Amino acid sequence: MTKPANEIHSVKDLLDILDRLGEAEHGKTRFFRGHSKSSYLMLPSIYRQSYLIKNEDKIIRDAIVNCPDDFSPNDTLFEKLVKLQHYGYTTRLLDLTSNALVALYFAALSQEAEDGELIILDIPDEQIKYDDSDTVAVLSAISLQKVNFFDLCKCQEDSDLNSIMENLKFLKLTQEFAQFLEKEYEQNSTELNRILNIKTADEFIKKINTYNKKFINENKINAFNEHPMIFPLLNTIRQDKPNFAPKIEYTDFGRVIPVRAKLNNARISRQQGLFLLFGINGKKVNPANVPDEWLRKVNKQQIIIKNKKQIMKELKSFGISKQTLFPELESQAQEIMAQYKPK
């Protein structure tokens, strides 16, 4: 019986699937994630139980207060989230790896009776951020806000209304000014030409309209950042970035951002990791969605992992095991002692 094209029963099956998919397009980088159950959603751990997301800020603050020696005063909030993730805390981060074999290991690691899943993502390079990015600081700061701190729709509506009123006043003034200049242009064309490098009245009107659009957009951003709901978030961001300019765009909240973390952690380095940092979908209790266009599938189907026990044996021969992926002392014990167990 022919095996379905979207199933992996061995390392060779994985290589065959990657060969069929081909390399990532130019300007994109390929990453992988393994789920031990194919029914798992692509969600960060903080969103897997409602009580967790409702208490996210308390969980993080308690961890930092109770274990202060584990955090450097120079750590950014994102770096603290990475460290918490490392020690098993629930966060708004989701791990990816650039090594397909590592992802296959996690897909086959547990739940032996259940089918696993391998997820392949081709992410545009321009969307991948470093941990000192302003957008990373914004989405990280969400984690320390109360669950009801923010309603994006209401905040957007309020700030849009304020900016519309300001824009109407501004447009009225600029339109009146443009009409005046149009009338006066014939008499003052030489002087306007010299000062503004504009040859016709129409050209000047076009410049005014271009400036208007820019002003309206900036005014909208300013109104959004001046909304009282944003103040607590700005305060959190400025603990890491004292000179952070309040120029947050509301669309940033609904993003999932791929972030390259510093390789100052042996596990991240060995697992060749990257993190997806999740924003929110309107309210904090709703996570942002991973863009569909990042996901690669086989015949539009999930890539299913079967025959887990055999896959784990094969991976060990490729140097992929708990001992190599989890280099910390506490993670080594079971693997080392098992080598000496009578067979």
N, C-alpha and C positions, 0 to 999 in steps of 0.2 A: 504493500500500500504506500502510495506516494505521500511524503510528509508535506503539510501545508507550507507555503513559501514564507509565512510570517512566524514560523516556529523555530526555536533554537534548542537543539538537543545536545550540542557539542560546541567546542570552540571553533571547529571548522564551519559549522552552520553560521556562527557569528561572522566569520571572515567572508563567507559567501554572500551574506546579506550586505555587508559593507562594500563588497565588490560590485554588487548590483546597484546599490545607491550611488556609487561613485564618490569622488571627493566633494567637499563643500565648495560652493561657488566662490569665485574670487571676491574678496571683501567680507567673507564670512568665516567664522571659526566653529568647528564641530565640538560639541560636548555631549556627555552621556550621563544617564542616571539609571540606577537599578532599583526596582521595587520587588520585594519578596512575594507580594501578592499583586496579581494583575488588576484587582479591583481598587487598589489604592489610588487616591486622587493626588494630583501634583500640587500639594499644599504644604506650606511650612508647618512645623509641629505645633506652633502656637495656635493654629486654626483648626486643629483636629478635634478639640473638645471645647465647647462653648465657655466652660468655666476658666479655661486657660487664657483665651483672648480677653475675657472680661477682667482678668487680673494681671495682664501682661506687665503693666508698670510696677505693680507691687512685687511680682516675682523677680524682676530685674533689680529693683532697689534693694530687696532683701538679700539677694545674692551678693551684691556689691558691699552692703553694710556688714554682712556676716563673715565675708572672706576678703577683707580689704587688702591683705598682703598678696593676694593673687592678681591684683590689678595695679598697673603703674599709673601714677598721676598724669603721665603723658599719653596714656591710651585714649584714643577717640572712642566715642560711643559705639561706632561700628566695630572697632577692635574688641571692645568688651563683649559685644554680641557674638563675635566669632569665638572668643574664649568660652563663653557660656555654652554655646553650641557644642564645642569640643568636649565639655564636661557633662553633657547630657541634658542641659536645660532646654526647655522649649523656647524657640525664638521665631522671628519672622524671616529667617534665613533658610534656604534650601541648598543642599550641597550638589554640585555637579563635578564631573571629572572629564579631563581631556583624554583619558585612557579607557578604551572600550572594555578591556579585560577587567579593570577595576569595577566598572559598572556591572559587568556580568557577575562578578564575585558577589556584590551586594544583592543582586537579583536572585542568586542561588543560595545565599547564605543560610536562610532559615525557612520555616514553613514548608518543609520538604514535600508535604502532600498537596500543596497548593501550587498553581502555576504562578510564575513570576513574570515580570515585564521589564524589558529594556527600552528606555526612552532615548531617542536621538534628537538633538537640537542643533540646528545650524543658525548661529546668532551673528547678526551684522556687527562687524568690528567697531563701527562708529557708535554702537550702543553700549559697548563694554566700558565700564568706568573703573577708575582706581579708587582706593579707599579714601583719598583726600578730596574727592569730588563734592561740590556743593549739593548736588542732587542726592548723593549717598547720605550726606549729613541730614538732609530734610527727611528722607524716608526712615533713617535710623531713629531720628528724634520722635517719630510717631510712637515708638515702643515705650517711651516714658510718659506718654499722655494718658489721661483717664479714658475709660472706654467711651464716654459720651462727650469727649472734648470737642468734637467736630462733626458737623453735618455739611458735607461738601456742597450739596445742592442749595441749602439755605444760605451758606456763606457766599456762594457764587451769585445767587439771586440778589442778595443784599448789596454786594460790592458792584455788581453790574448796574443796579439801579442808581447807586451813588455816582458811578463813573459816567453813566448816561446823562445825568443832570449836569455834571461838570462839562462833559463834551458838548452838550447843546449850547451852553454859554460860550464856550470857546469857538464853536463853529459859527455861531451868530456873529461874533466879533471878527473872525477871519474872513467870513463872506462879505461883511460890510466893508472891511479893509480892501479886499480884492476888488469889489465893485468900485470903490473910490479910486484905486490905482488904475483900473481899466479906463475910467473917465479921464484921469489926469495923465495917462501914459503919453498921449500925443505931445503934450507940452513938456514932459519931463523924460522923454525916452533916452536922450543922450546921457543924462545924469544916472538914470537907472541902469543903463547899459554899463557904465563905468563902475558903479558900485556893486551891482549884483551879477554882472556878466549875463544879462538876460536881454534878448533882442526883440521879443514881442510880448504884448500883453498876455496872449494865450500861454506862452511859455512860463510866464510868471504864475498864472493861475494854476498850471499843472504842478509847479513846485509847491505852491500853497497846499494843494490837495494831497500831494505826497507827504508833506509835513503833517497835515491833519491826521492821516492814517497812522503815522508813527506815534503822534501824540495820543491819539485815542487808545492805541494798544498799550502804551506806557501808563496812561491814566487808569486803564482797567486793571493792570498788574498792581499799581500803587494802591488802588481802592481795595483790592483783594488782600494785600499784605497789611493794610491798616484795620482790617476787621478784627474785633476783639477775640474771635475764636482762634486767630493765628498767633496772638501774643505769647501764650504759654509755649507754643512750638518754637518760636523765635528765641525765647529765653533758653530753651534746651540746646538749640543749635549753637548759640553764642558761647556756651560753656566750652565747646570745642573750637569754635571759630569766632573769636571776639569781634572781628571786623566783618562778619557776614552781612551782606547787603540784603535788605528785605525786597527781593525781586523774585519771589517764588511764583511760579505759574501753576494755576489750579490743576492743569493736566498732569503735572508731575506726580500728584498724589495717586493717580490711577495706574501708575506704571509698575512693571516688574523690571528691576535693574540688575544686569549681570555685573558683578564686582570682583575684580582681582584683589585678593587679600595679600598682605605681606607674607612671604614664606618664612616666617619666624616661628613656625610650628612644624615639627617633624611630620606630624600626621598629614597636614595640608600639603606639605612638600611631596611626601611619598604617594599620596593619593592624587597628586596633580590636580588640585581642586580649584574651583571657582564657586562663588555663591550667587544665588538669585536672592535679591533683597526685595521683599514684597511690599508694595504700597497698599492703598485701600480703595474699595469700590463704593464711594459715597460716604460710608460710615466705617468706623474702625472695626466693627464686628464682621465686615464683609471684605475678603481679600481681593486684591487686584488679580487679573487673569494673565497667565502666560500667553503671549501672542501665538495664535494658531500658525502663523507663517513661519515660526521658528521650528515647528515640529516636523520630523521626517518619519514617514511610516512606510510599510511594505503593502502595496495594493490597498492603501488607505486603511490598513488594519494595524492594531497594536502588535508589537513584536513580543511574542509569548515565550517564556522560558520554561522548558520541561527537563526531565532527567537531571534534576539538580545535583544529586549525589555524584554522578559521573562527571558532571561539569566541574564540581569543586575539586575532584581528583586531577582533572586535566589542568585546571588553573594553577594548582600547586606546582606542577612540572614547568609552568611558565614563570614561576617565582611570585605568584599572586596568592597570598595567604594572610591569615590574621597576623602572623609574626612580621611580615614585611609591611603590611598596611597600618598596623597599630604598634608603633615602635616603643611606646611608653612601657615602663617596667611592669606596671600592674596588668597590662594587656599581654605581656610575654609569658607569664607564668604557666598558663594552661597549655599553651603550644609547646613550650620547652619540656614540661614534665611528661606530656603525652608521647614524646619521642622515646622515652625509656619504659613505657608501659609494655609488659609482655604481650605478645601477639598470639 
